[in-house]
């Protein structure tokens, strides 16, 4: 999941974000970028749009990344050397 934010004070309305991720961004009546659907485009396109912003007004934060499976199914909290019994 991604969280897309626009710093409206920095946005100059270049439209690069709309070009690179048109299902995610639009320009409002003031000509400022607005995220309309954070899942409209794939994350790669959204990141390209953010990187292409001339004022760096777009921030993209990925949250809720899956935890890699270590194959054990359990978390080891210590070793036998930690035992006191």
N, C-alpha and C positions, 0 to 999 in steps of 0.2 A: 504494500500500500504506500502511496506517496501523498505528501501534503505539499500543495503548491501555494505559494504566497507571492503577492505583488506589493512592492513598496511604491504606493501611488505617488509619493512625492518625488521619487526618482524617475518614474516612467515618463518617457517623452513621446510615446505613441508611435514608435518606428514601424510597428507591425511585424517585426521579425518573428515574434512568438506565434502570431496568427499564421504566418507563412509555414513555419516548421511544425507546428502542432495545432492545426485549425479546429480540431474537435475538442481541444482543451482550452484554448484562449479565444477571446474576442476583444474588440475595442468598444468601450462604452460611448455614450453620447458626448463625453468630454475628450474622447480620443485616447483614453487611458486603458491599458490592458486589464482584463478581468478574467480570472480562471472560471470557466463555466462548467467544466466536467473533468475532474482530476483523472478519470479513467478513460477519457475520450481517445487518447493516443497512447501508444506504448511508452514505457518509461524512457527508453532511449531517445525517442523523438522529443519528449518533454525536456530531457536534459540538454539536447541540442538547442532547443528553443531558449532555455535559460542561459546557456553559454553564448548564444548569439545575441543576447540582449545588450545593446551598446552601453547602457547605464548600469547593468547588473542589478536590475530592479526585481528580478525573479529569483526566488529561492525554492529549491526542490529538496524535500527531506523524505528519505525512505524510512518507513517505520514498519515494525512487525515482520522483519525478515525471519524466515524460518530458521530454527535452530538446527545446525547440522547433526545428523544422527551419528553417534560414536560407535554404534553397533552393540553396545553393552546393555542398553535399556535402563541402566541405573547410573546414578552419579556416585562416584567413590568419594567419600568424605574424609578418609584418612587411611592410614596403613596399619598393619598389625603392630608396628612399633608404637602407635598411639594408644594402644589398649592398655588399660590399667588393671584388668582382672586376671 
